[in-house]
Amino acid sequence: MFSRLVLSFFVLSALLAVALAEHVPRSAHHKDELHARGKPKGRGGRGTWYTPGLGNCGGHNNSKDMVVALSTKSYGGGKYCGKKIKITNKKNGKSCTATIVDSCPGCAAGDLDLSPAAFKKMAPLDDGVMPVDWDFV
């Protein structure tokens, strides 16, 4: 009886996890604001920082990794996962290169959420926000 109860618990937990998982479409025909004549083009916006973990691109990252999350609108359903972008702090001209590993639901189009390591290359974490320009490399 007890083993049957435990098995039922694990099966229901697995079903719940699948039901709550967010579907990320990966359509090759999906177009977003980054496409202009078929070439991805960067943007400018606000750069903030976050503590990375399990990203929408499927990997685990930490605060020491040079990674970035694109706004959900720019994320394009994951088609930019693993791509590198050059980010420049418009205030002081410092820049770094980071890999796209996640999406940022709270970011506006053109905004970036950077790992602490990437943010610190351009500004102190205490700044919290910086104006950025970015483009694919």
DSSP file (Angstrom, degrees, kcal/mol; ACC not computed):
  #  RESIDUE AA STRUCTURE BP1 BP2  ACC     N-H-->O    O-->H-N    N-H-->O    O-->H-N    TCO  KAPPA ALPHA  PHI   PSI    X-CA   Y-CA   Z-CA
    1    1 A M     >        0   0    0      0, 0.0     4,-1.9     0, 0.0     5,-0.1   0.000 360.0 360.0 360.0 -45.9    0.0    0.0    0.0
    2    2 A F  H  >  +     0   0    0      1,-0.2     4,-2.3     2,-0.2     5,-0.2   0.915 360.0  49.6 -63.6 -44.1    2.8    2.4    1.0
    3    3 A S  H  > S+     0   0    0      1,-0.2     4,-2.5     2,-0.2    -1,-0.2   0.853 109.9  52.4 -65.0 -33.8    4.8    1.8   -2.2
    4    4 A R  H  > S+     0   0    0      2,-0.2     4,-2.3     1,-0.2    -1,-0.2   0.884 109.3  49.3 -68.1 -37.7    1.7    2.3   -4.3
    5    5 A L  H  X S+     0   0    0     -4,-1.9     4,-2.2     2,-0.2    -2,-0.2   0.908 111.9  48.1 -65.8 -43.4    1.1    5.7   -2.6
    6    6 A V  H  X S+     0   0    0     -4,-2.3     4,-2.2     2,-0.2    -2,-0.2   0.923 111.8  49.8 -63.9 -45.0    4.7    6.7   -3.2
    7    7 A L  H  X S+     0   0    0     -4,-2.5     4,-2.3     1,-0.2    -2,-0.2   0.911 110.4  50.3 -60.4 -43.5    4.5    5.7   -6.8
    8    8 A S  H  X S+     0   0    0     -4,-2.3     4,-2.6     1,-0.2     5,-0.2   0.897 108.6  53.2 -61.2 -41.1    1.3    7.7   -7.2
    9    9 A F  H  X S+     0   0    0     -4,-2.2     4,-2.3     1,-0.2    -2,-0.2   0.932 110.7  45.6 -60.5 -47.0    2.9   10.7   -5.7
   10   10 A F  H  X S+     0   0    0     -4,-2.2     4,-2.3     2,-0.2    -2,-0.2   0.880 112.7  50.3 -66.2 -38.5    5.8   10.7   -8.1
   11   11 A V  H  X S+     0   0    0     -4,-2.3     4,-2.3     2,-0.2    -1,-0.2   0.936 112.9  45.8 -65.4 -45.6    3.6   10.1  -11.1
   12   12 A L  H  X S+     0   0    0     -4,-2.6     4,-2.3     1,-0.2    -2,-0.2   0.878 111.8  52.5 -64.9 -37.5    1.4   13.0  -10.1
   13   13 A S  H  X S+     0   0    0     -4,-2.3     4,-2.3    -5,-0.2    -2,-0.2   0.915 110.0  48.4 -63.3 -43.2    4.4   15.2   -9.4
   14   14 A A  H  X S+     0   0    0     -4,-2.3     4,-2.1     2,-0.2    -2,-0.2   0.914 111.8  49.2 -63.9 -43.2    5.9   14.5  -12.8
   15   15 A L  H  X S+     0   0    0     -4,-2.3     4,-2.4     1,-0.2    -1,-0.2   0.894 110.7  50.7 -63.3 -39.8    2.5   15.2  -14.6
   16   16 A L  H  X S+     0   0    0     -4,-2.3     4,-2.1     2,-0.2    -1,-0.2   0.912 108.7  51.5 -64.1 -42.9    2.2   18.5  -12.7
   17   17 A A  H  X S+     0   0    0     -4,-2.3     4,-0.9     1,-0.2    -2,-0.2   0.904 112.1  46.5 -61.3 -41.8    5.8   19.5  -13.7
   18   18 A V  H  < S+     0   0    0     -4,-2.1     3,-0.4     1,-0.2    -1,-0.2   0.909 112.0  50.7 -66.7 -41.9    5.0   18.8  -17.3
   19   19 A A  H  < S+     0   0    0     -4,-2.4    -2,-0.2     1,-0.2    -1,-0.2   0.841 113.6  44.6 -65.9 -33.5    1.7   20.7  -17.1
   20   20 A L  H  < S+     0   0    0     -4,-2.1    -1,-0.2    -5,-0.2    -2,-0.2   0.589  87.1 112.0 -88.8 -10.7    3.3   23.8  -15.6
   21   21 A A  S  < S-     0   0    0     -4,-0.9     2,-0.4    -3,-0.4    -3,-0.0  -0.365  71.7-119.4 -65.3 140.4    6.3   23.9  -17.9
   22   22 A E        -     0   0    0     -2,-0.1     2,-0.4     1,-0.0    -1,-0.1  -0.682  21.2-130.7 -84.4 129.8    6.3   26.9  -20.3
   23   23 A H        -     0   0    0     -2,-0.4    -1,-0.0     1,-0.0     0, 0.0  -0.663  18.0-163.3 -79.8 129.3    6.3   26.0  -24.0
   24   24 A V        -     0   0    0     -2,-0.4     2,-0.0    32,-0.0    -1,-0.0  -0.923  14.2-141.7-114.8 104.5    8.9   27.8  -26.0
   25   25 A P        -     0   0    0      0, 0.0    -2,-0.0     0, 0.0     0, 0.0  -0.354  12.5-167.1 -66.1 144.6    8.2   27.7  -29.7
   26   26 A R        +     0   0    0     52,-0.1     2,-0.3    53,-0.0    51,-0.1  -0.354  22.4 163.0-126.9  51.1   11.2   27.3  -32.0
   27   27 A S    >   -     0   0    0      1,-0.1     3,-1.0     2,-0.0    52,-0.1  -0.564  34.4-151.8 -77.4 129.4    9.7   28.1  -35.4
   28   28 A A  T 3  S+     0   0    0     -2,-0.3    -1,-0.1     1,-0.2     0, 0.0   0.681  98.2  55.8 -71.1 -16.8   12.2   29.0  -38.1
   29   29 A H  T 3  S+     0   0    0      2,-0.1    -1,-0.2     0, 0.0     2,-0.2   0.475  78.4 118.2 -94.6  -2.7    9.5   31.1  -39.7
   30   30 A H    <   -     0   0    0     -3,-1.0     2,-0.4    46,-0.1     0, 0.0  -0.461  48.0-162.0 -67.7 129.9    9.0   33.3  -36.6
   31   31 A K        +     0   0    0     -2,-0.2     2,-0.2     2,-0.0    -2,-0.1  -0.915  14.6 167.0-114.5 141.9    9.8   36.9  -37.3
   32   32 A D    >   -     0   0    0     -2,-0.4     3,-1.7    42,-0.1    42,-0.1  -0.771  53.9 -77.7-139.4-173.4   10.5   39.5  -34.6
   33   33 A E  T 3  S+     0   0    0     40,-0.3    41,-0.1     1,-0.3     8,-0.0   0.597 118.0  69.6 -70.5  -8.4   11.9   43.0  -34.4
   34   34 A L  T 3  S+     0   0    0     40,-0.1     7,-1.9     6,-0.1     2,-0.5   0.620  83.2  87.2 -81.7 -11.2   15.5   41.8  -34.6
   35   35 A H  E <   +A   40   0A   0     -3,-1.7     2,-0.4     5,-0.2    -4,-0.0  -0.778  43.6 163.7 -96.1 126.7   15.0   40.8  -38.3
   36   36 A A  E >  S-A   39   0A   0      3,-1.6     3,-1.5    -2,-0.5    -3,-0.0  -0.917  83.4 -19.9-137.1 110.6   15.6   43.4  -41.0
   37   37 A R  T 3  S-     0   0    0     -2,-0.4    -2,-0.0     1,-0.3    -1,-0.0   0.854 125.9 -57.1  56.2  37.1   16.1   41.8  -44.4
   38   38 A G  T 3  S+     0   0    0      1,-0.2    -1,-0.3     0, 0.0    -3,-0.1   0.375 114.8 109.7  82.5  -4.6   16.9   38.5  -42.8
   39   39 A K  E <  S-A   36   0A   0     -3,-1.5    -3,-1.6     0, 0.0    -1,-0.2  -0.896  70.8-120.3-108.5 132.5   19.8   39.8  -40.7
   40   40 A P  E     -A   35   0A   0      0, 0.0     2,-0.4     0, 0.0    -5,-0.2  -0.445  31.5-165.3 -66.0 139.1   19.7   40.2  -36.9
   41   41 A K        -     0   0    0     -7,-1.9    94,-0.1    -2,-0.1     0, 0.0  -0.989  12.0-126.9-130.4 137.2   20.2   43.7  -35.8
   42   42 A G        -     0   0    0     -2,-0.4     2,-0.3    94,-0.1    93,-0.2  -0.007  20.3-154.3 -75.8-177.9   21.0   44.9  -32.3
   43   43 A R  E     -B  134   0B   0     91,-0.5    91,-2.5    67,-0.1     2,-0.3  -0.796  12.3-120.2-142.5 178.9   19.3   47.5  -30.2
   44   44 A G  E     +B  133   0B   0     -2,-0.3     2,-0.3    89,-0.2    89,-0.2  -0.914  48.2 113.3-124.1 158.0   19.8   49.9  -27.4
   45   45 A G  E     -B  132   0B   0     87,-2.6    87,-3.1    -2,-0.3     2,-0.4  -0.919  62.9 -32.3 176.6-149.5   18.0   50.0  -24.1
   46   46 A R  E     -B  131   0B   0     -2,-0.3    66,-2.6    85,-0.2     2,-0.5  -0.812  44.1-151.0-100.9 138.9   18.5   49.5  -20.4
   47   47 A G  E     +Bc 130 112B   0     83,-3.4    83,-1.9    -2,-0.4     2,-0.2  -0.948  23.3 165.5-108.5 127.3   21.0   47.0  -19.0
   48   48 A T  E     -Bc 129 113B   0     64,-2.3    66,-3.6    -2,-0.5     2,-0.3  -0.735  27.3-121.2-125.5 176.8   20.2   45.5  -15.6
   49   49 A W  E     + c   0 114B   0     79,-0.5     2,-0.3    64,-0.3    66,-0.2  -0.920  25.7 173.2-126.4 155.3   21.7   42.5  -13.8
   50   50 A Y        -     0   0    0     64,-2.2    63,-0.0    -2,-0.3    -2,-0.0  -0.924  39.9-100.2-146.2 167.8   20.2   39.2  -12.4
   51   51 A T        -     0   0    0     -2,-0.3    64,-0.1    64,-0.1    12,-0.1  -0.850  43.9-141.1 -95.4 109.5   21.4   36.0  -10.9
   52   52 A P        +     0   0    0      0, 0.0    11,-0.2     0, 0.0     2,-0.1  -0.235  37.4 143.5 -69.1 159.3   21.4   33.4  -13.6
   53   53 A G        +     0   0    0      6,-0.1     8,-2.1     9,-0.1     2,-0.8  -0.351  67.5   1.5-153.0-120.7   20.3   29.8  -13.0
   54   54 A L  B    S-H   60   0C   0      6,-0.2     6,-0.2    -2,-0.1     2,-0.1  -0.764  78.6-157.2 -82.7 113.3   18.4   27.5  -15.4
   55   55 A G    >   -     0   0    0      4,-2.6     3,-2.0    -2,-0.8    47,-0.2  -0.442  29.3-108.0 -91.2 164.7   17.9   29.6  -18.5
   56   56 A N  T 3  S+     0   0    0      1,-0.3    46,-0.2    -2,-0.1    -1,-0.1   0.694 116.2  67.6 -63.3 -18.6   15.2   29.3  -21.2
   57   57 A C  T 3  S-     0   0    0     44,-1.9    -1,-0.3     2,-0.1    45,-0.1   0.542 118.9-108.5 -80.6  -5.3   18.0   28.1  -23.5
   58   58 A G  S <  S+     0   0    0     -3,-2.0     2,-0.2     1,-0.3    -2,-0.1   0.397  79.8 106.9 101.8  -3.2   18.2   24.9  -21.4
   59   59 A G        -     0   0    0     42,-0.3    -4,-2.6    -6,-0.0     2,-0.4  -0.656  65.0-118.9-108.2 165.7   21.5   25.3  -19.6
   60   60 A H  B     +H   54   0C   0     -6,-0.2     2,-0.3    -2,-0.2    -6,-0.2  -0.865  35.6 175.3 -99.7 133.9   22.6   26.2  -16.1
   61   61 A N        -     0   0    0     -8,-2.1     2,-0.2    -2,-0.4    40,-0.0  -0.897  13.2-151.6-132.7 163.6   24.7   29.3  -15.6
   62   62 A N    >   -     0   0    0     -2,-0.3     3,-1.5   -11,-0.0     5,-0.2  -0.747  38.7 -89.0-130.0 180.0   26.1   31.1  -12.6
   63   63 A S  T 3  S+     0   0    0      1,-0.3    54,-1.9    -2,-0.2    55,-0.2   0.693 121.1  57.5 -64.6 -20.8   27.0   34.7  -11.6
   64   64 A K  T 3  S+     0   0    0     52,-0.1    -1,-0.3    53,-0.1     2,-0.2   0.593  86.2  97.6 -87.5 -10.9   30.6   34.3  -12.9
   65   65 A D  S <  S-     0   0    0     -3,-1.5     2,-1.6     1,-0.1    53,-0.5  -0.520  80.3-123.6 -79.2 144.9   29.5   33.3  -16.4
   66   66 A M        +     0   0    0     -2,-0.2    33,-2.2    51,-0.2     2,-0.3  -0.643  62.8 138.1 -87.6  81.2   29.5   36.0  -19.1
   67   67 A V  E     -d   99   0B   0     -2,-1.6    48,-2.3    31,-0.3     2,-0.3  -0.836  34.0-163.6-129.8 163.3   25.8   35.5  -20.1
   68   68 A V  E     -dE 100 114B   0     31,-2.3    33,-2.4    -2,-0.3    34,-1.0  -0.984  14.1-139.5-146.8 151.9   22.8   37.7  -20.9
   69   69 A A  E     -dE 102 113B   0     44,-2.8    44,-2.2    -2,-0.3    34,-0.3  -0.965  20.6-145.2-112.8 130.6   19.0   37.4  -21.2
   70   70 A L  E     -dE 103 112B   0     32,-2.0    34,-2.8    -2,-0.5    42,-0.2  -0.560  35.0 -88.2 -86.2 156.5   17.2   39.2  -24.0
   71   71 A S  E  >  -d  104   0B   0     40,-0.9     4,-2.3    32,-0.2     3,-0.3  -0.298  42.1-111.3 -56.8 151.5   13.8   40.8  -23.6
   72   72 A T  H  > S+     0   0    0     32,-1.4     4,-0.7    35,-0.4     5,-0.4   0.874 120.0  52.5 -56.1 -38.2   11.1   38.2  -24.3
   73   73 A K  H  4 S+     0   0    0     34,-0.3     3,-0.4    31,-0.2   -40,-0.3   0.887 114.8  40.5 -66.5 -38.7   10.1   40.1  -27.4
   74   74 A S  H  4 S+     0   0    0     -3,-0.3    -2,-0.2     1,-0.2    -1,-0.2   0.732  96.6  80.5 -79.3 -23.2   13.7   40.0  -28.7
   75   75 A Y  H ><>S-     0   0    0     -4,-2.3     3,-1.2     1,-0.1     5,-0.8   0.783  80.6-154.2 -58.6 -31.4   14.3   36.4  -27.6
   76   76 A G  G ><5 -     0   0    0     -4,-0.7     3,-1.1    -3,-0.4   -46,-0.1   0.830  61.2 -59.8  63.1  35.8   12.5   35.1  -30.7
   77   77 A G  G 3 5S-     0   0    0     -5,-0.4    -1,-0.3     1,-0.2    -2,-0.1   0.687 102.5 -54.8  68.2  16.2   11.5   31.8  -29.2
   78   78 A G  G X 5S+     0   0    0     -3,-1.2     3,-1.6    24,-0.1    -1,-0.2   0.468  99.5 127.7 100.1   2.3   15.0   30.8  -28.5
   79   79 A K  T < 5S+     0   0    0     -3,-1.1    -3,-0.1    -4,-0.3    -2,-0.1   0.664  75.7  51.7 -70.9 -12.2   16.6   31.2  -32.0
   80   80 A Y  T > <S+     0   0    0     -5,-0.8     3,-2.2     3,-0.1    20,-0.3   0.348  77.3 134.5-101.9   5.9   19.4   33.3  -30.6
   81   81 A C  T <  S+     0   0    0     -3,-1.6    20,-0.2     1,-0.3     3,-0.1  -0.310  76.3  13.9 -55.5 131.8   20.4   30.9  -27.9
   82   82 A G  T 3  S+     0   0    0     18,-2.9    -1,-0.3     1,-0.3     2,-0.1   0.304  95.8 128.8  85.0  -9.6   24.1   30.5  -27.7
   83   83 A K    <   -     0   0    0     -3,-2.2    17,-2.9    17,-0.2     2,-0.4  -0.476  54.6-128.9 -77.0 151.1   24.7   33.6  -29.9
   84   84 A K  E     -F   99   0B   0     15,-0.2    53,-2.1    -2,-0.1     2,-0.4  -0.792  21.7-169.2-102.3 144.2   27.2   36.2  -28.7
   85   85 A I  E     -FG  98 136B   0     13,-2.6    13,-2.3    -2,-0.4     2,-0.5  -0.967  20.0-132.2-128.7 148.6   26.5   39.9  -28.4
   86   86 A K  E     -FG  97 135B   0     49,-3.0    49,-1.7    -2,-0.4     2,-0.4  -0.887  25.6-163.4 -97.7 127.9   28.7   42.9  -27.8
   87   87 A I  E     -FG  96 134B   0      9,-3.1     9,-2.0    -2,-0.5     2,-0.4  -0.928   4.2-167.1-115.6 133.9   27.3   45.2  -25.1
   88   88 A T  E     -FG  95 133B   0     45,-3.0    45,-2.1    -2,-0.4     2,-0.7  -0.984  21.8-132.5-125.5 129.9   28.5   48.7  -24.6
   89   89 A N  E  >  - G   0 132B   0      5,-3.1     4,-2.6    -2,-0.4     3,-0.3  -0.707  16.7-155.9 -75.3 113.7   27.7   51.0  -21.6
   90   90 A K  T  4 S+     0   0    0     41,-2.6    -1,-0.2    -2,-0.7    42,-0.1   0.716  87.2  59.8 -67.1 -20.5   26.6   54.2  -23.3
   91   91 A K  T  4 S+     0   0    0     40,-0.6    -1,-0.2     1,-0.1    41,-0.1   0.887 125.9   9.2 -77.0 -40.0   27.5   56.2  -20.2
   92   92 A N  T  4 S-     0   0    0     -3,-0.3    -2,-0.2     2,-0.2    -1,-0.1   0.457  93.7-119.8-123.9  -2.4   31.2   55.3  -20.0
   93   93 A G     <  +     0   0    0     -4,-2.6    -3,-0.1     1,-0.3     2,-0.1   0.401  62.8 141.5  80.9  -3.7   32.0   53.4  -23.2
   94   94 A K        -     0   0    0     28,-0.3    -5,-3.1    -5,-0.2     2,-0.3  -0.423  28.2-176.0 -71.4 148.5   33.1   50.2  -21.5
   95   95 A S  E     - F   0  88B   0     -7,-0.2     2,-0.3    26,-0.2    -7,-0.2  -0.920  16.6-179.7-142.5 167.0   32.0   47.0  -23.3
   96   96 A C  E     - F   0  87B   0     -9,-2.0    -9,-3.1    -2,-0.3     2,-0.4  -0.957  26.6-118.6-155.3 168.4   32.0   43.2  -23.0
   97   97 A T  E     + F   0  86B   0     -2,-0.3     2,-0.3   -11,-0.2   -11,-0.2  -0.957  33.7 176.1-115.0 135.4   30.8   40.2  -25.0
   98   98 A A  E     - F   0  85B   0    -13,-2.3   -13,-2.6    -2,-0.4     2,-0.4  -0.941  27.4-118.1-138.2 158.8   28.2   37.8  -23.5
   99   99 A T  E     -dF  67  84B   0    -33,-2.2   -31,-2.3    -2,-0.3     2,-0.5  -0.813  28.2-119.3-100.8 135.9   26.3   34.7  -24.6
  100  100 A I  E     +d   68   0B   0    -17,-2.9   -18,-2.9    -2,-0.4   -31,-0.2  -0.614  48.9 148.6 -74.9 121.8   22.5   34.7  -24.9
  101  101 A V  E     +     0   0B   0    -33,-2.4   -44,-1.9    -2,-0.5   -42,-0.3   0.401  57.1  19.2-131.5  -3.1   21.2   32.0  -22.5
  102  102 A D  E     -d   69   0B   0    -34,-1.0   -32,-2.0   -47,-0.2     2,-0.3  -0.948  64.6-113.7-159.5 170.5   17.8   33.3  -21.3
  103  103 A S  E     -d   70   0B   0     -2,-0.3   -32,-0.2   -34,-0.3   -47,-0.1  -0.841  19.3-142.1-114.0 158.2   14.8   35.6  -21.8
  104  104 A C  E >   -d   71   0B   0    -34,-2.8     3,-1.5    -2,-0.3   -32,-1.4  -0.890  11.2-172.6-123.4  98.5   13.8   38.5  -19.6
  105  105 A P  T 3  S+     0   0    0      0, 0.0    -1,-0.1     0, 0.0   -32,-0.1   0.794  86.8  52.1 -62.0 -28.8   10.0   38.8  -19.3
  106  106 A G  T 3  S+     0   0    0      2,-0.0     2,-0.3   -34,-0.0   -35,-0.1   0.469  91.7  97.1 -87.6  -1.4   10.3   42.1  -17.4
  107  107 A C    <   -     0   0    0     -3,-1.5   -35,-0.4   -37,-0.1   -34,-0.3  -0.647  69.8-130.7 -91.0 143.8   12.5   43.8  -20.0
  108  108 A A    >   -     0   0    0     -2,-0.3     3,-2.5     1,-0.2   -37,-0.2  -0.439  51.6 -67.9 -79.6 164.1   11.3   46.1  -22.8
  109  109 A A  T 3  S+     0   0    0      1,-0.3    -1,-0.2    -2,-0.1     3,-0.1  -0.310 127.1  20.2 -54.1 130.6   12.3   45.5  -26.4
  110  110 A G  T 3  S+     0   0    0      1,-0.3    -1,-0.3   -65,-0.1   -67,-0.1   0.189  97.2 120.7  92.1 -16.0   16.1   46.2  -26.6
  111  111 A D    <   -     0   0    0     -3,-2.5   -40,-0.9   -66,-0.2    -1,-0.3  -0.432  46.9-154.1 -78.2 156.5   16.7   45.8  -22.9
  112  112 A L  E     -cE  47  70B   0    -66,-2.6   -64,-2.3   -42,-0.2     2,-0.5  -0.967  13.3-151.5-130.5 147.4   19.2   43.3  -21.5
  113  113 A D  E     -cE  48  69B   0    -44,-2.2   -44,-2.8    -2,-0.3   -64,-0.3  -0.982  28.6-163.8-115.1 115.4   19.5   41.4  -18.2
  114  114 A L  E     -cE  49  68B   0    -66,-3.6   -64,-2.2    -2,-0.5   -46,-0.2  -0.664  22.0-109.6-104.5 152.9   23.2   40.6  -17.6
  115  115 A S     >  -     0   0    0    -48,-2.3     4,-2.7    -2,-0.3     5,-0.2  -0.375  40.2-107.0 -66.4 158.0   24.9   38.2  -15.3
  116  116 A P  H  > S+     0   0    0      0, 0.0     4,-2.8     0, 0.0     5,-0.2   0.890 120.8  55.4 -56.0 -39.4   26.8   40.0  -12.5
  117  117 A A  H  > S+     0   0    0    -54,-1.9     4,-0.8   -52,-0.3   -51,-0.2   0.922 111.7  42.5 -60.8 -44.1   30.2   39.1  -14.2
  118  118 A A  H >4 S+     0   0    0    -53,-0.5     3,-0.7   -51,-0.2     4,-0.5   0.923 114.9  49.8 -68.1 -44.6   29.0   40.8  -17.4
  119  119 A F  H >X S+     0   0    0     -4,-2.7     4,-2.2     1,-0.2     3,-1.8   0.922 106.6  55.9 -60.0 -44.4   27.5   43.8  -15.7
  120  120 A K  H 3< S+     0   0    0     -4,-2.8    -1,-0.2     1,-0.3    -2,-0.2   0.704  94.8  67.3 -65.5 -19.7   30.7   44.4  -13.6
  121  121 A K  T << S+     0   0    0     -4,-0.8    -1,-0.3    -3,-0.7    -2,-0.2   0.741 117.8  24.1 -67.8 -20.8   32.8   44.6  -16.7
  122  122 A M  T <4 S-     0   0    0     -3,-1.8   -28,-0.3    -4,-0.5    -2,-0.2   0.639 133.2  -2.3-119.2 -21.6   31.0   47.8  -17.5
  123  123 A A  S  < S-     0   0    0     -4,-2.2    -1,-0.4     7,-0.0     2,-0.1  -0.980  78.3 -85.5-164.9 157.6   29.7   49.2  -14.2
  124  124 A P    >>  -     0   0    0      0, 0.0     3,-1.9     0, 0.0     4,-0.6  -0.439  38.2-121.6 -68.0 146.2   29.5   48.5  -10.5
  125  125 A L  G >4 S+     0   0    0      1,-0.3     3,-1.1     2,-0.2   -76,-0.1   0.822 110.2  69.4 -57.6 -30.7   26.6   46.3   -9.4
  126  126 A D  G 34 S+     0   0    0      1,-0.3    -1,-0.3     2,-0.1     3,-0.1   0.757  86.6  66.8 -61.2 -23.8   25.4   49.1   -7.1
  127  127 A D  G <4 S-     0   0    0     -3,-1.9     2,-1.6     1,-0.2    -1,-0.3   0.878  80.1-172.0 -63.9 -36.1   24.5   51.1  -10.2
  128  128 A G    <<  +     0   0    0     -3,-1.1   -79,-0.5    -4,-0.6     2,-0.3  -0.103  60.4  40.7  76.0 -42.0   21.8   48.6  -10.9
  129  129 A V  E     +B   48   0B   0     -2,-1.6   -81,-0.2   -81,-0.2   -83,-0.0  -0.991  60.8 175.1-140.6 143.8   20.9   50.0  -14.3
  130  130 A M  E     -B   47   0B   0    -83,-1.9   -83,-3.4    -2,-0.3     2,-0.4  -0.993  36.2-109.0-145.4 150.2   22.9   51.4  -17.2
  131  131 A P  E     -B   46   0B   0      0, 0.0   -41,-2.6     0, 0.0   -40,-0.6  -0.653  47.1-172.3 -77.2 132.8   22.1   52.6  -20.7
  132  132 A V  E     -BG  45  89B   0    -87,-3.1   -87,-2.6    -2,-0.4     2,-0.4  -0.927  27.6-160.8-130.6 151.9   23.4   50.1  -23.3
  133  133 A D  E     +BG  44  88B   0    -45,-2.1   -45,-3.0    -2,-0.3     2,-0.3  -0.939  26.4 176.4-115.0 147.6   23.9   49.6  -27.0
  134  134 A W  E     +BG  43  87B   0    -91,-2.5   -91,-0.5    -2,-0.4     2,-0.3  -0.996  12.5 171.5-152.0 155.7   24.3   46.0  -28.2
  135  135 A D  E     - G   0  86B   0    -49,-1.7   -49,-3.0    -2,-0.3     2,-0.1  -0.982  39.6 -88.7-157.3 160.0   24.7   44.0  -31.4
  136  136 A F  E       G   0  85B   0     -2,-0.3   -51,-0.3   -51,-0.2   -94,-0.1  -0.425 360.0 360.0 -70.9 145.8   25.5   40.5  -32.5
  137  137 A V              0   0    0    -53,-2.1   -52,-0.1    -2,-0.1    -1,-0.1   0.363 360.0 360.0-112.7 360.0   29.1   39.5  -33.0
